[in-house]
Amino acid sequence: MSTSTSDDYVVRAIRPDEWAAVKRLRLDALRDPVAHLAFLETYEVAAARDDTFWQERAIGSGEASESARQLVAEAPDGSWAGTVTVLVEEPGDKDWAGYPIERRQGHVVGVFVRPEHRGNGLVEALFRAGVEWAWERGAERVRLFVHADNGRAQAAYRRVGFVPSGRVVPLVTNESEDELEFVLEP
């Protein structure tokens, strides 16, 4: 376990030229033992994507994007210890599950902290930066979805102020399983 605190990390937006590091971190996240509960994408699908996909992803969620922001926590040695991405959802659009979006909101996705960096407040620092970015873009709330069986993630989200909204949606990859919507109001 790392003895660093979240104050020892730099939380910042990714840069488009860091697409290879974005890819490595995502593939590492998809190798996590609970990845099947945390992510809709599999390692095999992500690993098969070509470099153009990762380059576009880094541009689309990089420091200049106004519609999505991927933040990373850079450890003192320069390695990436964790990440969170926030998407801006607009009223009138439909979300990933096909439900109408009723108000401008942030949608947190892709949360991952490397195991050796967990338990030191890093997830809270990532969320603080991501939520602040959403508020700055006029979000009226921030939400996320978490697998009903992912107790570790649910506890982390509660620690940063998110609460269940009561909305339950079937998991896209297995409709016999559920995801719970958690929300944070300003």
Secondary structure as UniProt FT lines:
FT   HELIX           6..8
FT   STRAND          10..13
FT   HELIX           16..18
FT   HELIX           19..30
FT   TURN            33..34
FT   HELIX           35..38
FT   HELIX           43..48
FT   HELIX           51..60
FT   TURN            63..64
FT   STRAND          68..74
FT   TURN            76..77
FT   STRAND          80..89
FT   TURN            91..92
FT   TURN            96..97
FT   STRAND          105..113
FT   HELIX           115..117
FT   TURN            118..119
FT   HELIX           122..136
FT   TURN            137..138
FT   STRAND          141..147
FT   TURN            148..149
FT   HELIX           151..159
FT   TURN            160..161
FT   STRAND          163..171
FT   TURN            172..173
FT   STRAND          174..184
//
